Amino acid sequence: MKKIVRIVVVILLLTGLLFAGVAFARNFSSGGGITAYTLFHVTGGSMEPTVSLGSLAVVKRVGADELAAGDIITYYSREYGSITTHRIIEVNPDFDNTGRTGYRTQGDANATPDKKTIFSEDVVGRVIKVIPAVGKAVHFFQANFIWVAGAFLTIGTLALSRK
C-alpha cells in the first residue's frame, strides 16, 4: 500500500512540474512575463559577437527615459512582425514633433542601421544579461516538452515501482 501511495504522490508532483513547465514554455515563447524580467531565445546572428546565436537574453522592462544610445534592447519589430534584439544607436525624445520617443537601432554585425524607427511602446526592455548557448537548451525543452515530460514521468514511475 505504501508503494502505491508513493507512486501516486510522485505522479502528482511530476504532473505539477509538467504544468509549471508548460506555463514557463508559454511565457518564454510569447515574451510575456509576470515579473519585470523576460527570457528570449536569440535566433539570429545580427548581434554577433556580443549576443551569440542560441543565447538566452534576460530582458528587463524599463521606462523610455531609462534607455540611452549604446543599450541593447528587445523590441517588437513592425517591419518584420517579430521580436528583435538590437543596439540603440540614437535616441530621439520627440520623434517628428509627435511627442513619442523614437530609437534608431542596429545589429552589431550589421553594416547599416535598421530601416524603421522603433518607438517606446514597441520596446519590451533592456537586455541585462546574455547567457551563451542556454537558449538552445531551453528552446529544445520547449519544442519537445511533451516528450521530455513523458520521459521523466515514465522514468520516475519505473524507478519508484522497483523499490
MODELLER restraints for C-alpha pairs under 7 A, 6 or more apart:
rsr = mdl.restraints
at = mdl.atoms
rsr.add(forms.Gaussian(group=physical.xy_distance, feature=features.Distance(at['CA:7:A'], at['CA:157:A']), mean=6.39, stdev=0.5))
rsr.add(forms.Gaussian(group=physical.xy_distance, feature=features.Distance(at['CA:7:A'], at['CA:160:A']), mean=6.39, stdev=0.5))
rsr.add(forms.Gaussian(group=physical.xy_distance, feature=features.Distance(at['CA:11:A'], at['CA:153:A']), mean=6.91, stdev=0.5))
rsr.add(forms.Gaussian(group=physical.xy_distance, feature=features.Distance(at['CA:14:A'], at['CA:153:A']), mean=6.41, stdev=0.5))
rsr.add(forms.Gaussian(group=physical.xy_distance, feature=features.Distance(at['CA:18:A'], at['CA:149:A']), mean=6.30, stdev=0.5))
rsr.add(forms.Gaussian(group=physical.xy_distance, feature=features.Distance(at['CA:25:A'], at['CA:142:A']), mean=5.41, stdev=0.5))
rsr.add(forms.Gaussian(group=physical.xy_distance, feature=features.Distance(at['CA:27:A'], at['CA:33:A']), mean=6.10, stdev=0.5))
rsr.add(forms.Gaussian(group=physical.xy_distance, feature=features.Distance(at['CA:28:A'], at['CA:39:A']), mean=5.92, stdev=0.5))
rsr.add(forms.Gaussian(group=physical.xy_distance, feature=features.Distance(at['CA:28:A'], at['CA:40:A']), mean=6.50, stdev=0.5))
rsr.add(forms.Gaussian(group=physical.xy_distance, feature=features.Distance(at['CA:31:A'], at['CA:38:A']), mean=6.19, stdev=0.5))
rsr.add(forms.Gaussian(group=physical.xy_distance, feature=features.Distance(at['CA:31:A'], at['CA:39:A']), mean=6.83, stdev=0.5))
rsr.add(forms.Gaussian(group=physical.xy_distance, feature=features.Distance(at['CA:31:A'], at['CA:40:A']), mean=6.74, stdev=0.5))
rsr.add(forms.Gaussian(group=physical.xy_distance, feature=features.Distance(at['CA:32:A'], at['CA:38:A']), mean=6.71, stdev=0.5))
rsr.add(forms.Gaussian(group=physical.xy_distance, feature=features.Distance(at['CA:36:A'], at['CA:60:A']), mean=5.54, stdev=0.5))
rsr.add(forms.Gaussian(group=physical.xy_distance, feature=features.Distance(at['CA:36:A'], at['CA:61:A']), mean=5.21, stdev=0.5))
rsr.add(forms.Gaussian(group=physical.xy_distance, feature=features.Distance(at['CA:37:A'], at['CA:58:A']), mean=6.68, stdev=0.5))
rsr.add(forms.Gaussian(group=physical.xy_distance, feature=features.Distance(at['CA:37:A'], at['CA:59:A']), mean=5.48, stdev=0.5))
rsr.add(forms.Gaussian(group=physical.xy_distance, feature=features.Distance(at['CA:37:A'], at['CA:60:A']), mean=4.53, stdev=0.5))
rsr.add(forms.Gaussian(group=physical.xy_distance, feature=features.Distance(at['CA:37:A'], at['CA:61:A']), mean=6.34, stdev=0.5))
rsr.add(forms.Gaussian(group=physical.xy_distance, feature=features.Distance(at['CA:38:A'], at['CA:58:A']), mean=5.93, stdev=0.5))
rsr.add(forms.Gaussian(group=physical.xy_distance, feature=features.Distance(at['CA:38:A'], at['CA:59:A']), mean=5.15, stdev=0.5))
rsr.add(forms.Gaussian(group=physical.xy_distance, feature=features.Distance(at['CA:38:A'], at['CA:60:A']), mean=6.52, stdev=0.5))
rsr.add(forms.Gaussian(group=physical.xy_distance, feature=features.Distance(at['CA:39:A'], at['CA:56:A']), mean=6.60, stdev=0.5))
rsr.add(forms.Gaussian(group=physical.xy_distance, feature=features.Distance(at['CA:39:A'], at['CA:57:A']), mean=5.69, stdev=0.5))
rsr.add(forms.Gaussian(group=physical.xy_distance, feature=features.Distance(at['CA:39:A'], at['CA:58:A']), mean=4.84, stdev=0.5))
rsr.add(forms.Gaussian(group=physical.xy_distance, feature=features.Distance(at['CA:39:A'], at['CA:59:A']), mean=6.15, stdev=0.5))
rsr.add(forms.Gaussian(group=physical.xy_distance, feature=features.Distance(at['CA:40:A'], at['CA:56:A']), mean=5.65, stdev=0.5))
rsr.add(forms.Gaussian(group=physical.xy_distance, feature=features.Distance(at['CA:40:A'], at['CA:57:A']), mean=5.11, stdev=0.5))
rsr.add(forms.Gaussian(group=physical.xy_distance, feature=features.Distance(at['CA:40:A'], at['CA:58:A']), mean=6.64, stdev=0.5))
rsr.add(forms.Gaussian(group=physical.xy_distance, feature=features.Distance(at['CA:41:A'], at['CA:54:A']), mean=6.35, stdev=0.5))
rsr.add(forms.Gaussian(group=physical.xy_distance, feature=features.Distance(at['CA:41:A'], at['CA:55:A']), mean=6.04, stdev=0.5))
rsr.add(forms.Gaussian(group=physical.xy_distance, feature=features.Distance(at['CA:41:A'], at['CA:56:A']), mean=4.82, stdev=0.5))
rsr.add(forms.Gaussian(group=physical.xy_distance, feature=features.Distance(at['CA:41:A'], at['CA:57:A']), mean=6.40, stdev=0.5))
rsr.add(forms.Gaussian(group=physical.xy_distance, feature=features.Distance(at['CA:41:A'], at['CA:135:A']), mean=4.65, stdev=0.5))
rsr.add(forms.Gaussian(group=physical.xy_distance, feature=features.Distance(at['CA:41:A'], at['CA:139:A']), mean=6.92, stdev=0.5))
rsr.add(forms.Gaussian(group=physical.xy_distance, feature=features.Distance(at['CA:42:A'], at['CA:53:A']), mean=5.57, stdev=0.5))
rsr.add(forms.Gaussian(group=physical.xy_distance, feature=features.Distance(at['CA:42:A'], at['CA:54:A']), mean=5.21, stdev=0.5))
rsr.add(forms.Gaussian(group=physical.xy_distance, feature=features.Distance(at['CA:42:A'], at['CA:55:A']), mean=5.34, stdev=0.5))
rsr.add(forms.Gaussian(group=physical.xy_distance, feature=features.Distance(at['CA:42:A'], at['CA:56:A']), mean=6.13, stdev=0.5))
rsr.add(forms.Gaussian(group=physical.xy_distance, feature=features.Distance(at['CA:42:A'], at['CA:57:A']), mean=6.85, stdev=0.5))
rsr.add(forms.Gaussian(group=physical.xy_distance, feature=features.Distance(at['CA:42:A'], at['CA:135:A']), mean=6.72, stdev=0.5))
rsr.add(forms.Gaussian(group=physical.xy_distance, feature=features.Distance(at['CA:43:A'], at['CA:53:A']), mean=5.64, stdev=0.5))
rsr.add(forms.Gaussian(group=physical.xy_distance, feature=features.Distance(at['CA:43:A'], at['CA:54:A']), mean=5.93, stdev=0.5))
rsr.add(forms.Gaussian(group=physical.xy_distance, feature=features.Distance(at['CA:44:A'], at['CA:53:A']), mean=5.46, stdev=0.5))
rsr.add(forms.Gaussian(group=physical.xy_distance, feature=features.Distance(at['CA:45:A'], at['CA:52:A']), mean=6.32, stdev=0.5))
rsr.add(forms.Gaussian(group=physical.xy_distance, feature=features.Distance(at['CA:45:A'], at['CA:53:A']), mean=5.19, stdev=0.5))
rsr.add(forms.Gaussian(group=physical.xy_distance, feature=features.Distance(at['CA:46:A'], at['CA:107:A']), mean=4.92, stdev=0.5))
rsr.add(forms.Gaussian(group=physical.xy_distance, feature=features.Distance(at['CA:46:A'], at['CA:108:A']), mean=6.26, stdev=0.5))
rsr.add(forms.Gaussian(group=physical.xy_distance, feature=features.Distance(at['CA:46:A'], at['CA:109:A']), mean=4.97, stdev=0.5))
rsr.add(forms.Gaussian(group=physical.xy_distance, feature=features.Distance(at['CA:46:A'], at['CA:110:A']), mean=6.03, stdev=0.5))
rsr.add(forms.Gaussian(group=physical.xy_distance, feature=features.Distance(at['CA:47:A'], at['CA:86:A']), mean=6.54, stdev=0.5))
rsr.add(forms.Gaussian(group=physical.xy_distance, feature=features.Distance(at['CA:47:A'], at['CA:107:A']), mean=4.88, stdev=0.5))
rsr.add(forms.Gaussian(group=physical.xy_distance, feature=features.Distance(at['CA:47:A'], at['CA:108:A']), mean=4.65, stdev=0.5))
rsr.add(forms.Gaussian(group=physical.xy_distance, feature=features.Distance(at['CA:47:A'], at['CA:109:A']), mean=5.39, stdev=0.5))
rsr.add(forms.Gaussian(group=physical.xy_distance, feature=features.Distance(at['CA:48:A'], at['CA:108:A']), mean=6.31, stdev=0.5))
rsr.add(forms.Gaussian(group=physical.xy_distance, feature=features.Distance(at['CA:48:A'], at['CA:109:A']), mean=5.55, stdev=0.5))
rsr.add(forms.Gaussian(group=physical.xy_distance, feature=features.Distance(at['CA:51:A'], at['CA:130:A']), mean=6.58, stdev=0.5))
rsr.add(forms.Gaussian(group=physical.xy_distance, feature=features.Distance(at['CA:52:A'], at['CA:132:A']), mean=6.47, stdev=0.5))
rsr.add(forms.Gaussian(group=physical.xy_distance, feature=features.Distance(at['CA:54:A'], at['CA:132:A']), mean=6.74, stdev=0.5))
rsr.add(forms.Gaussian(group=physical.xy_distance, feature=features.Distance(at['CA:54:A'], at['CA:133:A']), mean=4.94, stdev=0.5))
rsr.add(forms.Gaussian(group=physical.xy_distance, feature=features.Distance(at['CA:54:A'], at['CA:134:A']), mean=6.88, stdev=0.5))
rsr.add(forms.Gaussian(group=physical.xy_distance, feature=features.Distance(at['CA:54:A'], at['CA:135:A']), mean=5.09, stdev=0.5))
rsr.add(forms.Gaussian(group=physical.xy_distance, feature=features.Distance(at['CA:54:A'], at['CA:136:A']), mean=5.03, stdev=0.5))
rsr.add(forms.Gaussian(group=physical.xy_distance, feature=features.Distance(at['CA:55:A'], at['CA:130:A']), mean=6.45, stdev=0.5))
rsr.add(forms.Gaussian(group=physical.xy_distance, feature=features.Distance(at['CA:55:A'], at['CA:131:A']), mean=5.47, stdev=0.5))
rsr.add(forms.Gaussian(group=physical.xy_distance, feature=features.Distance(at['CA:55:A'], at['CA:132:A']), mean=4.19, stdev=0.5))
rsr.add(forms.Gaussian(group=physical.xy_distance, feature=features.Distance(at['CA:55:A'], at['CA:133:A']), mean=4.56, stdev=0.5))
rsr.add(forms.Gaussian(group=physical.xy_distance, feature=features.Distance(at['CA:55:A'], at['CA:134:A']), mean=5.59, stdev=0.5))
rsr.add(forms.Gaussian(group=physical.xy_distance, feature=features.Distance(at['CA:55:A'], at['CA:135:A']), mean=4.66, stdev=0.5))
rsr.add(forms.Gaussian(group=physical.xy_distance, feature=features.Distance(at['CA:55:A'], at['CA:136:A']), mean=6.87, stdev=0.5))
rsr.add(forms.Gaussian(group=physical.xy_distance, feature=features.Distance(at['CA:56:A'], at['CA:130:A']), mean=5.76, stdev=0.5))
rsr.add(forms.Gaussian(group=physical.xy_distance, feature=features.Distance(at['CA:56:A'], at['CA:131:A']), mean=5.07, stdev=0.5))
rsr.add(forms.Gaussian(group=physical.xy_distance, feature=features.Distance(at['CA:56:A'], at['CA:132:A']), mean=6.35, stdev=0.5))
rsr.add(forms.Gaussian(group=physical.xy_distance, feature=features.Distance(at['CA:56:A'], at['CA:133:A']), mean=6.92, stdev=0.5))
rsr.add(forms.Gaussian(group=physical.xy_distance, feature=features.Distance(at['CA:56:A'], at['CA:134:A']), mean=5.53, stdev=0.5))
rsr.add(forms.Gaussian(group=physical.xy_distance, feature=features.Distance(at['CA:56:A'], at['CA:135:A']), mean=4.16, stdev=0.5))
rsr.add(forms.Gaussian(group=physical.xy_distance, feature=features.Distance(at['CA:57:A'], at['CA:127:A']), mean=6.34, stdev=0.5))
rsr.add(forms.Gaussian(group=physical.xy_distance, feature=features.Distance(at['CA:57:A'], at['CA:129:A']), mean=5.96, stdev=0.5))
rsr.add(forms.Gaussian(group=physical.xy_distance, feature=features.Distance(at['CA:57:A'], at['CA:130:A']), mean=4.63, stdev=0.5))
rsr.add(forms.Gaussian(group=physical.xy_distance, feature=features.Distance(at['CA:57:A'], at['CA:131:A']), mean=6.44, stdev=0.5))
rsr.add(forms.Gaussian(group=physical.xy_distance, feature=features.Distance(at['CA:58:A'], at['CA:127:A']), mean=5.72, stdev=0.5))
rsr.add(forms.Gaussian(group=physical.xy_distance, feature=features.Distance(at['CA:58:A'], at['CA:128:A']), mean=5.83, stdev=0.5))
rsr.add(forms.Gaussian(group=physical.xy_distance, feature=features.Distance(at['CA:58:A'], at['CA:129:A']), mean=5.10, stdev=0.5))
rsr.add(forms.Gaussian(group=physical.xy_distance, feature=features.Distance(at['CA:58:A'], at['CA:130:A']), mean=6.24, stdev=0.5))
rsr.add(forms.Gaussian(group=physical.xy_distance, feature=features.Distance(at['CA:59:A'], at['CA:125:A']), mean=5.57, stdev=0.5))
rsr.add(forms.Gaussian(group=physical.xy_distance, feature=features.Distance(at['CA:59:A'], at['CA:126:A']), mean=5.36, stdev=0.5))
rsr.add(forms.Gaussian(group=physical.xy_distance, feature=features.Distance(at['CA:59:A'], at['CA:127:A']), mean=4.35, stdev=0.5))
rsr.add(forms.Gaussian(group=physical.xy_distance, feature=features.Distance(at['CA:59:A'], at['CA:128:A']), mean=5.81, stdev=0.5))
rsr.add(forms.Gaussian(group=physical.xy_distance, feature=features.Distance(at['CA:60:A'], at['CA:125:A']), mean=5.06, stdev=0.5))
rsr.add(forms.Gaussian(group=physical.xy_distance, feature=features.Distance(at['CA:60:A'], at['CA:126:A']), mean=5.35, stdev=0.5))
rsr.add(forms.Gaussian(group=physical.xy_distance, feature=features.Distance(at['CA:60:A'], at['CA:127:A']), mean=6.36, stdev=0.5))
rsr.add(forms.Gaussian(group=physical.xy_distance, feature=features.Distance(at['CA:60:A'], at['CA:128:A']), mean=6.55, stdev=0.5))
rsr.add(forms.Gaussian(group=physical.xy_distance, feature=features.Distance(at['CA:61:A'], at['CA:124:A']), mean=6.07, stdev=0.5))
rsr.add(forms.Gaussian(group=physical.xy_distance, feature=features.Distance(at['CA:61:A'], at['CA:125:A']), mean=4.19, stdev=0.5))
rsr.add(forms.Gaussian(group=physical.xy_distance, feature=features.Distance(at['CA:61:A'], at['CA:126:A']), mean=6.52, stdev=0.5))
rsr.add(forms.Gaussian(group=physical.xy_distance, feature=features.Distance(at['CA:62:A'], at['CA:125:A']), mean=5.51, stdev=0.5))
rsr.add(forms.Gaussian(group=physical.xy_distance, feature=features.Distance(at['CA:62:A'], at['CA:126:A']), mean=6.71, stdev=0.5))
rsr.add(forms.Gaussian(group=physical.xy_distance, feature=features.Distance(at['CA:64:A'], at['CA:120:A']), mean=5.77, stdev=0.5))
rsr.add(forms.Gaussian(group=physical.xy_distance, feature=features.Distance(at['CA:68:A'], at['CA:88:A']), mean=6.93, stdev=0.5))
rsr.add(forms.Gaussian(group=physical.xy_distance, feature=features.Distance(at['CA:68:A'], at['CA:91:A']), mean=6.53, stdev=0.5))
rsr.add(forms.Gaussian(group=physical.xy_distance, feature=features.Distance(at['CA:69:A'], at['CA:88:A']), mean=4.87, stdev=0.5))
rsr.add(forms.Gaussian(group=physical.xy_distance, feature=features.Distance(at['CA:69:A'], at['CA:89:A']), mean=4.90, stdev=0.5))
rsr.add(forms.Gaussian(group=physical.xy_distance, feature=features.Distance(at['CA:69:A'], at['CA:90:A']), mean=5.26, stdev=0.5))
rsr.add(forms.Gaussian(group=physical.xy_distance, feature=features.Distance(at['CA:69:A'], at['CA:91:A']), mean=6.25, stdev=0.5))
rsr.add(forms.Gaussian(group=physical.xy_distance, feature=features.Distance(at['CA:70:A'], at['CA:87:A']), mean=6.00, stdev=0.5))
rsr.add(forms.Gaussian(group=physical.xy_distance, feature=features.Distance(at['CA:70:A'], at['CA:88:A']), mean=5.36, stdev=0.5))
rsr.add(forms.Gaussian(group=physical.xy_distance, feature=features.Distance(at['CA:70:A'], at['CA:89:A']), mean=5.98, stdev=0.5))
rsr.add(forms.Gaussian(group=physical.xy_distance, feature=features.Distance(at['CA:71:A'], at['CA:87:A']), mean=5.63, stdev=0.5))
rsr.add(forms.Gaussian(group=physical.xy_distance, feature=features.Distance(at['CA:71:A'], at['CA:88:A']), mean=5.54, stdev=0.5))
rsr.add(forms.Gaussian(group=physical.xy_distance, feature=features.Distance(at['CA:71:A'], at['CA:126:A']), mean=6.82, stdev=0.5))
rsr.add(forms.Gaussian(group=physical.xy_distance, feature=features.Distance(at['CA:72:A'], at['CA:85:A']), mean=6.83, stdev=0.5))
rsr.add(forms.Gaussian(group=physical.xy_distance, feature=features.Distance(at['CA:72:A'], at['CA:86:A']), mean=5.54, stdev=0.5))
rsr.add(forms.Gaussian(group=physical.xy_distance, feature=features.Distance(at['CA:72:A'], at['CA:87:A']), mean=4.15, stdev=0.5))
rsr.add(forms.Gaussian(group=physical.xy_distance, feature=features.Distance(at['CA:72:A'], at['CA:88:A']), mean=6.18, stdev=0.5))
rsr.add(forms.Gaussian(group=physical.xy_distance, feature=features.Distance(at['CA:72:A'], at['CA:126:A']), mean=5.87, stdev=0.5))
rsr.add(forms.Gaussian(group=physical.xy_distance, feature=features.Distance(at['CA:72:A'], at['CA:127:A']), mean=5.55, stdev=0.5))
rsr.add(forms.Gaussian(group=physical.xy_distance, feature=features.Distance(at['CA:73:A'], at['CA:85:A']), mean=5.53, stdev=0.5))
rsr.add(forms.Gaussian(group=physical.xy_distance, feature=features.Distance(at['CA:73:A'], at['CA:86:A']), mean=5.74, stdev=0.5))
rsr.add(forms.Gaussian(group=physical.xy_distance, feature=features.Distance(at['CA:73:A'], at['CA:87:A']), mean=6.09, stdev=0.5))
rsr.add(forms.Gaussian(group=physical.xy_distance, feature=features.Distance(at['CA:73:A'], at['CA:125:A']), mean=5.67, stdev=0.5))
rsr.add(forms.Gaussian(group=physical.xy_distance, feature=features.Distance(at['CA:73:A'], at['CA:126:A']), mean=4.35, stdev=0.5))
rsr.add(forms.Gaussian(group=physical.xy_distance, feature=features.Distance(at['CA:73:A'], at['CA:127:A']), mean=5.48, stdev=0.5))
rsr.add(forms.Gaussian(group=physical.xy_distance, feature=features.Distance(at['CA:74:A'], at['CA:83:A']), mean=6.84, stdev=0.5))
rsr.add(forms.Gaussian(group=physical.xy_distance, feature=features.Distance(at['CA:74:A'], at['CA:84:A']), mean=5.52, stdev=0.5))
rsr.add(forms.Gaussian(group=physical.xy_distance, feature=features.Distance(at['CA:74:A'], at['CA:85:A']), mean=4.20, stdev=0.5))
rsr.add(forms.Gaussian(group=physical.xy_distance, feature=features.Distance(at['CA:74:A'], at['CA:86:A']), mean=6.62, stdev=0.5))
rsr.add(forms.Gaussian(group=physical.xy_distance, feature=features.Distance(at['CA:74:A'], at['CA:123:A']), mean=6.16, stdev=0.5))
rsr.add(forms.Gaussian(group=physical.xy_distance, feature=features.Distance(at['CA:74:A'], at['CA:124:A']), mean=5.48, stdev=0.5))
rsr.add(forms.Gaussian(group=physical.xy_distance, feature=features.Distance(at['CA:74:A'], at['CA:125:A']), mean=5.67, stdev=0.5))
rsr.add(forms.Gaussian(group=physical.xy_distance, feature=features.Distance(at['CA:74:A'], at['CA:126:A']), mean=6.34, stdev=0.5))
rsr.add(forms.Gaussian(group=physical.xy_distance, feature=features.Distance(at['CA:74:A'], at['CA:127:A']), mean=6.78, stdev=0.5))
rsr.add(forms.Gaussian(group=physical.xy_distance, feature=features.Distance(at['CA:75:A'], at['CA:83:A']), mean=5.63, stdev=0.5))
rsr.add(forms.Gaussian(group=physical.xy_distance, feature=features.Distance(at['CA:75:A'], at['CA:84:A']), mean=5.46, stdev=0.5))
rsr.add(forms.Gaussian(group=physical.xy_distance, feature=features.Distance(at['CA:75:A'], at['CA:85:A']), mean=6.42, stdev=0.5))
rsr.add(forms.Gaussian(group=physical.xy_distance, feature=features.Distance(at['CA:75:A'], at['CA:122:A']), mean=5.47, stdev=0.5))
rsr.add(forms.Gaussian(group=physical.xy_distance, feature=features.Distance(at['CA:75:A'], at['CA:123:A']), mean=4.22, stdev=0.5))
rsr.add(forms.Gaussian(group=physical.xy_distance, feature=features.Distance(at['CA:75:A'], at['CA:124:A']), mean=5.03, stdev=0.5))
rsr.add(forms.Gaussian(group=physical.xy_distance, feature=features.Distance(at['CA:76:A'], at['CA:82:A']), mean=5.82, stdev=0.5))
rsr.add(forms.Gaussian(group=physical.xy_distance, feature=features.Distance(at['CA:76:A'], at['CA:83:A']), mean=4.56, stdev=0.5))
rsr.add(forms.Gaussian(group=physical.xy_distance, feature=features.Distance(at['CA:76:A'], at['CA:84:A']), mean=6.31, stdev=0.5))
rsr.add(forms.Gaussian(group=physical.xy_distance, feature=features.Distance(at['CA:76:A'], at['CA:122:A']), mean=5.23, stdev=0.5))
rsr.add(forms.Gaussian(group=physical.xy_distance, feature=features.Distance(at['CA:76:A'], at['CA:123:A']), mean=6.47, stdev=0.5))
rsr.add(forms.Gaussian(group=physical.xy_distance, feature=features.Distance(at['CA:77:A'], at['CA:83:A']), mean=5.70, stdev=0.5))
rsr.add(forms.Gaussian(group=physical.xy_distance, feature=features.Distance(at['CA:77:A'], at['CA:84:A']), mean=6.17, stdev=0.5))
rsr.add(forms.Gaussian(group=physical.xy_distance, feature=features.Distance(at['CA:79:A'], at['CA:116:A']), mean=6.91, stdev=0.5))
rsr.add(forms.Gaussian(group=physical.xy_distance, feature=features.Distance(at['CA:86:A'], at['CA:105:A']), mean=5.93, stdev=0.5))
rsr.add(forms.Gaussian(group=physical.xy_distance, feature=features.Distance(at['CA:86:A'], at['CA:106:A']), mean=5.49, stdev=0.5))
rsr.add(forms.Gaussian(group=physical.xy_distance, feature=features.Distance(at['CA:86:A'], at['CA:107:A']), mean=4.80, stdev=0.5))
rsr.add(forms.Gaussian(group=physical.xy_distance, feature=features.Distance(at['CA:87:A'], at['CA:105:A']), mean=5.34, stdev=0.5))
rsr.add(forms.Gaussian(group=physical.xy_distance, feature=features.Distance(at['CA:87:A'], at['CA:106:A']), mean=5.44, stdev=0.5))
rsr.add(forms.Gaussian(group=physical.xy_distance, feature=features.Distance(at['CA:87:A'], at['CA:107:A']), mean=6.01, stdev=0.5))
rsr.add(forms.Gaussian(group=physical.xy_distance, feature=features.Distance(at['CA:88:A'], at['CA:103:A']), mean=6.28, stdev=0.5))
rsr.add(forms.Gaussian(group=physical.xy_distance, feature=features.Distance(at['CA:88:A'], at['CA:104:A']), mean=5.82, stdev=0.5))
rsr.add(forms.Gaussian(group=physical.xy_distance, feature=features.Distance(at['CA:88:A'], at['CA:105:A']), mean=4.45, stdev=0.5))
rsr.add(forms.Gaussian(group=physical.xy_distance, feature=features.Distance(at['CA:88:A'], at['CA:106:A']), mean=6.64, stdev=0.5))
rsr.add(forms.Gaussian(group=physical.xy_distance, feature=features.Distance(at['CA:89:A'], at['CA:104:A']), mean=5.61, stdev=0.5))
rsr.add(forms.Gaussian(group=physical.xy_distance, feature=features.Distance(at['CA:89:A'], at['CA:105:A']), mean=5.38, stdev=0.5))
rsr.add(forms.Gaussian(group=physical.xy_distance, feature=features.Distance(at['CA:89:A'], at['CA:106:A']), mean=6.71, stdev=0.5))
rsr.add(forms.Gaussian(group=physical.xy_distance, feature=features.Distance(at['CA:90:A'], at['CA:103:A']), mean=5.78, stdev=0.5))
rsr.add(forms.Gaussian(group=physical.xy_distance, feature=features.Distance(at['CA:90:A'], at['CA:104:A']), mean=5.08, stdev=0.5))
rsr.add(forms.Gaussian(group=physical.xy_distance, feature=features.Distance(at['CA:91:A'], at['CA:102:A']), mean=6.03, stdev=0.5))
rsr.add(forms.Gaussian(group=physical.xy_distance, feature=features.Distance(at['CA:91:A'], at['CA:103:A']), mean=4.77, stdev=0.5))
rsr.add(forms.Gaussian(group=physical.xy_distance, feature=features.Distance(at['CA:91:A'], at['CA:104:A']), mean=6.57, stdev=0.5))
rsr.add(forms.Gaussian(group=physical.xy_distance, feature=features.Distance(at['CA:92:A'], at['CA:101:A']), mean=5.69, stdev=0.5))
rsr.add(forms.Gaussian(group=physical.xy_distance, feature=features.Distance(at['CA:92:A'], at['CA:102:A']), mean=5.04, stdev=0.5))
rsr.add(forms.Gaussian(group=physical.xy_distance, feature=features.Distance(at['CA:92:A'], at['CA:103:A']), mean=6.19, stdev=0.5))
rsr.add(forms.Gaussian(group=physical.xy_distance, feature=features.Distance(at['CA:93:A'], at['CA:100:A']), mean=6.51, stdev=0.5))
rsr.add(forms.Gaussian(group=physical.xy_distance, feature=features.Distance(at['CA:93:A'], at['CA:101:A']), mean=4.26, stdev=0.5))
rsr.add(forms.Gaussian(group=physical.xy_distance, feature=features.Distance(at['CA:93:A'], at['CA:102:A']), mean=6.30, stdev=0.5))
rsr.add(forms.Gaussian(group=physical.xy_distance, feature=features.Distance(at['CA:94:A'], at['CA:100:A']), mean=5.34, stdev=0.5))
rsr.add(forms.Gaussian(group=physical.xy_distance, feature=features.Distance(at['CA:94:A'], at['CA:101:A']), mean=5.47, stdev=0.5))
rsr.add(forms.Gaussian(group=physical.xy_distance, feature=features.Distance(at['CA:95:A'], at['CA:101:A']), mean=5.82, stdev=0.5))
rsr.add(forms.Gaussian(group=physical.xy_distance, feature=features.Distance(at['CA:95:A'], at['CA:102:A']), mean=5.46, stdev=0.5))
rsr.add(forms.Gaussian(group=physical.xy_distance, feature=features.Distance(at['CA:100:A'], at['CA:119:A']), mean=6.92, stdev=0.5))
rsr.add(forms.Gaussian(group=physical.xy_distance, feature=features.Distance(at['CA:101:A'], at['CA:119:A']), mean=5.79, stdev=0.5))
rsr.add(forms.Gaussian(group=physical.xy_distance, feature=features.Distance(at['CA:101:A'], at['CA:120:A']), mean=5.72, stdev=0.5))
rsr.add(forms.Gaussian(group=physical.xy_distance, feature=features.Distance(at['CA:102:A'], at['CA:117:A']), mean=5.96, stdev=0.5))
rsr.add(forms.Gaussian(group=physical.xy_distance, feature=features.Distance(at['CA:102:A'], at['CA:118:A']), mean=5.50, stdev=0.5))
rsr.add(forms.Gaussian(group=physical.xy_distance, feature=features.Distance(at['CA:102:A'], at['CA:119:A']), mean=4.59, stdev=0.5))
rsr.add(forms.Gaussian(group=physical.xy_distance, feature=features.Distance(at['CA:102:A'], at['CA:120:A']), mean=6.50, stdev=0.5))
rsr.add(forms.Gaussian(group=physical.xy_distance, feature=features.Distance(at['CA:103:A'], at['CA:117:A']), mean=5.65, stdev=0.5))
rsr.add(forms.Gaussian(group=physical.xy_distance, feature=features.Distance(at['CA:103:A'], at['CA:118:A']), mean=4.99, stdev=0.5))
rsr.add(forms.Gaussian(group=physical.xy_distance, feature=features.Distance(at['CA:103:A'], at['CA:119:A']), mean=6.20, stdev=0.5))
rsr.add(forms.Gaussian(group=physical.xy_distance, feature=features.Distance(at['CA:104:A'], at['CA:114:A']), mean=6.95, stdev=0.5))
rsr.add(forms.Gaussian(group=physical.xy_distance, feature=features.Distance(at['CA:104:A'], at['CA:117:A']), mean=5.38, stdev=0.5))
rsr.add(forms.Gaussian(group=physical.xy_distance, feature=features.Distance(at['CA:104:A'], at['CA:118:A']), mean=6.46, stdev=0.5))
rsr.add(forms.Gaussian(group=physical.xy_distance, feature=features.Distance(at['CA:105:A'], at['CA:113:A']), mean=5.88, stdev=0.5))
rsr.add(forms.Gaussian(group=physical.xy_distance, feature=features.Distance(at['CA:105:A'], at['CA:114:A']), mean=5.67, stdev=0.5))
rsr.add(forms.Gaussian(group=physical.xy_distance, feature=features.Distance(at['CA:106:A'], at['CA:112:A']), mean=6.79, stdev=0.5))
rsr.add(forms.Gaussian(group=physical.xy_distance, feature=features.Distance(at['CA:106:A'], at['CA:113:A']), mean=4.40, stdev=0.5))
rsr.add(forms.Gaussian(group=physical.xy_distance, feature=features.Distance(at['CA:106:A'], at['CA:114:A']), mean=5.35, stdev=0.5))
rsr.add(forms.Gaussian(group=physical.xy_distance, feature=features.Distance(at['CA:141:A'], at['CA:148:A']), mean=6.92, stdev=0.5))
